[in-house]
Amino acid sequence: MDGRCPSVVSVQTTSPSVTDVLHAAQLIAPRLPETPLWSYPVLDRRTGAETYLKHENAQPTGAFKVRGGINLMARLPEEQREAGVLTYSTGNHAQSIAYAARAFGVPCTIVMPENPNPSKVAALEALGAAIEVKGATMVEAGEYAATLAAVQGNRLISPADEPDLIAGVGTLYLEILNRCPDLDAIFVPIGSGTGAAGACLVAKAVAPRCRIIGVQSSLAPTAHDSWRAGELVRRPVGTVADGLATGSAFATPQRIMRDLDDFILVSDEEIRQAQRILLYEAHTLTELAGAAALAGLLARREEFAGRKVALACTGANASPAELHRLLSSPPAGT
Ligand SMILES: *Cc1c(COP(=O)(O)O)cnc(C)c1O
């Protein structure tokens, strides 16, 4: 340790197993129905592959992370439920924890960095979370969160070094492979890596020949560069895809992601083009991060021609500015 606050220095935890994912599926089933896995002929023409979209945009919070929140909260010891939970996030992780906390009657505090998106604040308030705005960046917000959790006696929830979050989001890949056991590949967008770690756990156990391919923005390559280097590195964040905008790496998902078959970077313009294709041709609204898997497949079009491929369409929480831009620019090409 280098003396920094443990909440922002990644901590070692135990890795979840595929059995933990099966347990998570049991806990999640009564609260979150299976999301659709659909194909679209126009999309197949675009990609040249037999393509299946996993519609996590259809989750009640608009993103896949709620699977992890529900699993963590369902397994939380009684004394921690009573003490309340606290986490820090600008977006979908916060909504996942606030949604799950409300479902289980657990008091919840969210620390957000300064100048938060007002529509995200409104969504969190509607879920009954207490919101504290503090810190210029996520790192500072994380430091404040650790201090506040200690003062309030809350259970501090890391955005990614949490085995229960990883096991929970792993259920998404269990659903995909249960419907489609003979997939050649699944493309997974990566920020901190919880989703991709869940995908690795599941695929390795139930469909070892299905390749798991991670996709990140070249303007926020922290997880990618950490994976290539084999150690946790920090990188500046310049991407507009906020679900992928992670500046520091997390040990637990990185350890499990050693099993990724490949990890590729795409440009923000490639992600924007994929977002437009999904809206105009598959009638599916995604936020930018939710379109990154398609951007990855389009970047590897030749390699996957004629193959059977699923794309994790991870979320739909586009900002008003993003929506405006989307509607004023149809996708290029055919
Ligand atoms: C968080 C998020 C991701 C990245 O998931 P990680 O588990 O952090 O790698 C991708 N898409 C959306 C919509 C997200 O909210």
Ligand as a Chemical Component Dictionary entry (heavy atoms), coordinates in Angstrom:
data_LIG
# 
_chem_comp.id                   LIG 
_chem_comp.type                 NON-POLYMER 
_chem_comp.pdbx_formal_charge   0 
_chem_comp.three_letter_code    LIG 
# 
loop_
_chem_comp_atom.comp_id 
_chem_comp_atom.atom_id 
_chem_comp_atom.alt_atom_id 
_chem_comp_atom.type_symbol 
_chem_comp_atom.charge 
_chem_comp_atom.model_Cartn_x 
_chem_comp_atom.model_Cartn_y 
_chem_comp_atom.model_Cartn_z 
_chem_comp_atom.pdbx_ordinal 
LIG C1 C1 C 0 -20.489 -0.037 -16.357 1  
LIG C2 C2 C 0 -20.893 -0.207 -17.770 2  
LIG C3 C3 C 0 -20.083 -0.908 -18.688 3  
LIG C4 C4 C 0 -18.750 -1.491 -18.297 4  
LIG O1 O1 O 0 -18.906 -2.498 -17.351 5  
LIG P1 P1 P 0 -17.720 -2.891 -16.349 6  
LIG O2 O2 O 0 -18.256 -4.008 -15.562 7  
LIG O3 O3 O 0 -17.406 -1.668 -15.531 8  
LIG O4 O4 O 0 -16.553 -3.270 -17.205 9  
LIG C5 C5 C 0 -20.548 -1.066 -19.977 10 
LIG N1 N1 N 0 -21.727 -0.561 -20.371 11 
LIG C6 C6 C 0 -22.533 0.126  -19.528 12 
LIG C7 C7 C 0 -23.817 0.660  -20.039 13 
LIG C8 C8 C 0 -22.143 0.329  -18.199 14 
LIG O5 O5 O 0 -22.940 1.006  -17.353 15 
# 
loop_
_chem_comp_bond.comp_id 
_chem_comp_bond.atom_id_1 
_chem_comp_bond.atom_id_2 
_chem_comp_bond.value_order 
_chem_comp_bond.pdbx_ordinal 
LIG C1 C2 SING 1  
LIG C2 C3 SING 2  
LIG C2 C8 DOUB 3  
LIG C3 C4 SING 4  
LIG C3 C5 DOUB 5  
LIG C4 O1 SING 6  
LIG O1 P1 SING 7  
LIG P1 O2 DOUB 8  
LIG P1 O3 SING 9  
LIG P1 O4 SING 10 
LIG C5 N1 SING 11 
LIG N1 C6 DOUB 12 
LIG C6 C7 SING 13 
LIG C6 C8 SING 14 
LIG C8 O5 SING 15 
# 
